[in-house]
Amino acid sequence: MGVPGDREVDLGKLGEHLTPAVVELVTAEDFVGRPDLVRGYVGPQGLEKVRYIADPRVAPGTSWITGANKEGKHARNVVAGRDFEVDDYLDVVVVEAGDPCPNCGTGLQVDRAIEIGHIFQLGRKYADIFSLDVLGQQGKPVRVTMGSYGIGVSRAVAALAEQTADDKGLCWPREIAPADVHVVAAGKALQTELALDVSEKLSAAGLRVLVDDRPGVSPGVKFTDSELIGVPKILVAGRRSAEGVLELKDRRTGEREELTVDEAIARLADRG
């Protein structure tokens, strides 16, 4: 495969073009018995019994510096169409910012993306293996051309996590959060007792509850962990626990309000 020296081949794209053939990188063993191919110094000129595929940039008339097919030597002014011929042109290099758009010709902008689905063009590879035929329009057997698609559930979750997180950690949408409310006991026995009591009542009201009643862990660590985990609502049994008052925090907006146990249960049970 001939490409400009500043570009890399996208092996996935190349594999799609060459299927059902399998694309593999050459190894030292592949050069055994091929004195015309010198490892590290292969050039397109003088190749025999080789199908030479090149990027469209290696157009007829363009001049290149290539390997000279001799140990430790390179060749310059190697001209496509004069010193070597290209059997097939394939656009399979990795796309870079500024490359021309195939539709409008303007420079492309490369952004980061998350792949959550696949489309597989299987062709007839497996249909041939299993002799998979169906009746065609003329009532005669026709070999099936196969394809499939899929959406990765774990990839979708990872994409949602990345798109909704902030600088403090995860920030789950309510619909897919691991719990509806994260109850945090600030640390003292009375606060832990209140946190466990309200947690039972919230569970009885049909909510999914995560409770942090870890002994010996500072309130600051618990608060930081609650933000890192990212449950939509955080309910803290803190300084006003003796009065039966809790602090409700919205994980996404950071808004806080103090509520009695009954008010907190009514608010959360209503998904407010």
C-alpha positions as CSV (number, residue, x, y, z in Angstrom):
1,M,0.0,0.0,0.0
2,G,1.5,3.3,-1.1
3,V,0.7,6.4,0.9
4,P,2.4,9.8,1.4
5,G,4.9,9.7,4.3
6,D,2.9,12.0,6.5
7,R,-0.3,9.8,6.4
8,E,-1.3,6.6,8.2
9,V,-3.4,3.8,6.7
10,D,-6.8,3.2,8.4
11,L,-6.7,-0.6,8.6
12,G,-10.4,-0.8,9.3
13,K,-11.2,1.0,6.1
14,L,-8.7,-1.0,4.1
15,G,-10.2,-4.2,5.5
16,E,-13.7,-3.2,4.4
17,H,-12.4,-2.5,0.8
18,L,-10.6,-5.8,0.6
19,T,-13.1,-8.1,2.3
20,P,-13.3,-11.1,2.4
21,A,-9.5,-11.0,2.4
22,V,-8.0,-10.4,5.8
23,V,-5.6,-7.5,6.3
24,E,-2.5,-8.3,8.3
25,L,0.7,-6.4,9.0
26,V,3.8,-8.0,7.4
27,T,6.4,-9.6,9.7
28,A,10.0,-10.5,9.2
29,E,9.0,-14.0,8.1
30,D,7.1,-12.5,5.2
31,F,10.4,-11.3,3.7
32,V,12.0,-14.7,3.7
33,G,12.5,-15.9,0.1
34,R,11.7,-12.5,-1.4
35,P,15.1,-10.8,-2.1
36,D,13.3,-8.2,-4.2
37,L,11.6,-6.9,-1.0
38,V,14.1,-5.4,1.5
39,R,12.6,-4.8,4.9
40,G,12.5,-1.1,5.7
41,Y,13.5,-0.1,2.2
42,V,10.7,-1.4,0.0
43,G,9.9,0.8,-3.0
44,P,7.2,0.5,-5.6
45,Q,9.6,0.4,-8.6
46,G,10.5,-3.0,-10.0
47,L,8.0,-4.9,-7.9
48,E,7.0,-8.3,-9.3
49,K,4.1,-10.5,-8.4
50,V,2.7,-7.8,-6.2
51,R,-0.6,-6.0,-6.4
52,Y,0.3,-2.4,-5.7
53,I,-2.4,-0.3,-4.1
54,A,-2.0,3.4,-3.5
55,D,-3.7,6.4,-2.1
56,P,-5.2,8.7,-4.8
57,R,-2.5,11.3,-3.9
58,V,0.0,9.0,-5.5
59,A,-1.3,10.2,-8.9
60,P,0.4,9.7,-12.3
61,G,3.1,12.2,-12.7
62,T,3.7,12.8,-9.0
63,S,7.3,12.4,-7.7
64,W,8.3,10.7,-4.5
65,I,11.1,9.6,-2.2
66,T,10.8,5.9,-1.7
67,G,12.8,2.9,-0.6
68,A,15.3,1.8,-3.2
69,N,14.8,-2.0,-2.6
70,K,18.4,-2.0,-1.4
71,E,19.7,-2.2,2.1
72,G,20.3,1.2,3.6
73,K,19.3,3.1,0.4
74,H,16.4,5.3,-0.7
75,A,15.5,6.7,-4.1
76,R,14.3,10.1,-5.0
77,N,12.4,11.5,-8.0
78,V,10.4,8.2,-8.3
79,V,7.6,9.2,-10.6
80,A,4.2,7.4,-10.6
81,G,3.4,6.2,-14.1
82,R,7.0,6.3,-15.2
83,D,8.9,4.3,-12.6
84,F,6.1,2.3,-11.2
85,E,2.4,1.6,-11.9
86,V,-0.5,1.5,-9.5
87,D,-2.9,-1.4,-9.8
88,D,-5.7,0.1,-7.7
89,Y,-6.4,3.4,-6.0
90,L,-8.1,3.3,-2.5
91,D,-8.8,6.2,-0.3
92,V,-8.1,4.5,3.0
93,V,-5.8,6.9,4.9
94,V,-6.8,8.3,8.3
95,V,-8.7,11.5,7.8
96,E,-7.1,14.7,9.2
97,A,-8.3,18.2,9.8
98,G,-8.2,20.2,6.6
99,D,-8.7,17.3,4.2
100,P,-11.2,18.3,1.5
101,C,-14.8,17.2,2.0
102,P,-15.8,14.7,-0.7
103,N,-19.1,16.5,-1.2
104,C,-18.2,20.2,-1.2
105,G,-14.4,20.3,-1.2
106,T,-14.1,22.5,1.8
107,G,-11.6,21.6,4.6
108,L,-12.9,19.1,7.1
109,Q,-13.0,19.8,10.8
110,V,-12.2,16.7,12.9
111,D,-14.1,16.3,16.2
112,R,-14.1,13.6,18.8
113,A,-17.0,11.2,18.7
114,I,-18.2,8.1,20.5
115,E,-19.0,5.0,18.5
116,I,-22.1,3.3,20.0
117,G,-23.3,1.3,17.0
118,H,-21.9,-0.9,14.2
119,I,-23.0,-1.8,10.7
120,F,-21.3,-4.9,9.4
121,Q,-21.2,-5.6,5.7
122,L,-20.7,-9.4,5.8
123,G,-21.1,-9.9,2.0
124,R,-21.3,-13.6,1.2
125,K,-18.4,-14.8,3.4
126,Y,-20.7,-16.8,5.8
127,A,-23.4,-17.4,3.3
128,D,-20.9,-19.3,1.2
129,I,-19.6,-21.3,4.2
130,F,-23.2,-22.5,5.1
131,S,-24.5,-22.6,1.5
132,L,-27.2,-20.2,2.5
133,D,-29.6,-19.8,-0.4
134,V,-33.1,-18.5,-0.9
135,L,-35.5,-18.6,-3.8
136,G,-35.0,-15.7,-6.2
137,Q,-37.5,-14.0,-8.4
138,Q,-37.2,-16.6,-11.0
139,G,-37.8,-19.4,-8.5
140,K,-34.1,-20.5,-8.6
141,P,-31.7,-20.5,-5.6
142,V,-29.9,-17.3,-5.0
143,R,-27.0,-16.9,-2.6
144,V,-27.7,-14.5,0.3
145,T,-25.7,-11.3,0.8
146,M,-25.5,-10.7,4.5
147,G,-25.3,-7.7,6.8
148,S,-26.0,-6.8,10.4
149,Y,-26.2,-3.9,12.8
150,G,-26.0,-3.5,16.5
151,I,-26.0,-1.0,19.3
152,G,-23.7,-1.6,22.2
153,V,-25.6,-1.1,25.5
154,S,-22.4,-0.6,27.5
155,R,-21.1,1.8,24.9
156,A,-24.4,3.8,25.1
157,V,-24.0,4.0,28.9
158,A,-20.4,5.2,28.5
159,A,-21.5,7.8,26.0
160,L,-24.2,9.1,28.3
161,A,-21.8,9.2,31.2
162,E,-19.2,11.2,29.2
163,Q,-21.8,13.6,27.7
164,T,-23.5,14.4,31.0
165,A,-20.5,14.4,33.5
166,D,-19.1,17.6,34.9
167,D,-15.8,18.6,36.6
168,K,-17.0,17.0,39.9
169,G,-17.8,13.6,38.4
170,L,-20.7,11.7,36.9
171,C,-24.1,13.4,36.6
172,W,-26.6,10.7,35.6
173,P,-29.9,11.6,33.9
174,R,-32.7,10.4,36.2
175,E,-33.9,7.8,33.7
176,I,-30.7,5.8,33.8
177,A,-29.3,6.7,37.2
178,P,-28.2,3.8,39.5
179,A,-30.5,5.2,42.2
180,D,-33.1,7.9,42.6
181,V,-31.6,9.5,45.7
182,H,-28.3,9.2,47.5
183,V,-28.7,9.6,51.3
184,V,-25.6,10.7,53.1
185,A,-25.1,10.5,56.9
186,A,-22.7,13.2,57.8
187,G,-21.2,11.0,60.6
188,K,-22.6,11.3,64.0
189,A,-24.9,8.6,65.5
190,L,-28.0,10.7,65.4
191,Q,-27.3,11.7,61.8
192,T,-26.8,8.0,60.8
193,E,-30.0,7.0,62.6
194,L,-32.0,9.7,60.7
195,A,-30.4,8.8,57.4
196,L,-31.3,5.1,57.8
197,D,-34.8,6.0,58.9
198,V,-35.5,8.2,55.9
199,S,-33.9,5.7,53.6
200,E,-36.4,3.0,54.7
201,K,-39.3,5.4,54.1
202,L,-38.0,6.4,50.7
203,S,-37.7,2.7,49.7
204,A,-41.2,2.1,51.0
205,A,-42.3,4.9,48.7
206,G,-40.9,3.1,45.7
207,L,-37.6,4.9,45.3
208,R,-34.2,3.4,44.7
209,V,-32.0,4.5,47.5
210,L,-28.2,4.5,47.9
211,V,-27.1,5.1,51.5
212,D,-23.7,6.2,52.7
213,D,-23.4,5.5,56.4
214,R,-19.8,4.5,56.4
215,P,-18.3,4.9,59.9
216,G,-15.0,6.7,60.3
217,V,-15.3,8.5,57.0
218,S,-15.3,12.3,57.1
219,P,-18.4,14.2,55.8
220,G,-16.2,15.9,53.2
221,V,-15.2,12.6,51.7
222,K,-18.8,11.4,51.7
223,F,-20.0,14.6,50.0
224,T,-17.2,14.4,47.4
225,D,-18.1,10.7,46.7
226,S,-21.8,11.5,46.3
227,E,-20.9,14.1,43.6
228,L,-18.5,11.7,41.9
229,I,-21.2,8.9,41.8
230,G,-23.7,11.4,40.4
231,V,-27.1,10.3,41.6
232,P,-29.6,13.0,40.6
233,K,-30.7,13.9,44.2
234,I,-28.5,13.9,47.3
235,L,-30.2,14.0,50.7
236,V,-27.9,14.9,53.6
237,A,-28.5,14.1,57.3
238,G,-26.3,16.8,58.7
239,R,-26.2,19.6,61.3
240,R,-29.9,19.9,61.7
241,S,-30.6,16.2,62.2
242,A,-31.7,16.8,65.8
243,E,-34.5,18.9,64.5
244,G,-35.5,16.3,61.9
245,V,-34.4,18.6,59.0
246,L,-32.4,17.3,56.0
247,E,-30.7,19.1,53.2
248,L,-31.8,18.1,49.6
249,K,-29.3,18.9,46.8
250,D,-29.8,18.7,43.1
251,R,-26.7,17.1,41.7
252,R,-26.9,18.8,38.3
253,T,-27.8,22.4,39.3
254,G,-26.2,22.4,42.8
255,E,-29.4,23.9,44.2
256,R,-30.0,23.2,47.9
257,E,-33.0,23.4,50.3
258,E,-33.8,22.3,53.8
259,L,-36.8,20.0,54.3
260,T,-38.3,18.0,57.0
261,V,-38.4,14.2,56.6
262,D,-42.0,14.2,55.5
263,E,-41.4,17.1,53.0
264,A,-38.3,15.3,51.6
265,I,-40.2,12.1,51.1
266,A,-43.1,13.8,49.5
267,R,-40.8,15.8,47.2
268,L,-38.7,12.8,46.1
269,A,-41.6,10.4,45.8
270,D,-43.1,12.9,43.4
271,R,-39.7,12.9,41.5
272,G,-39.5,16.6,42.2
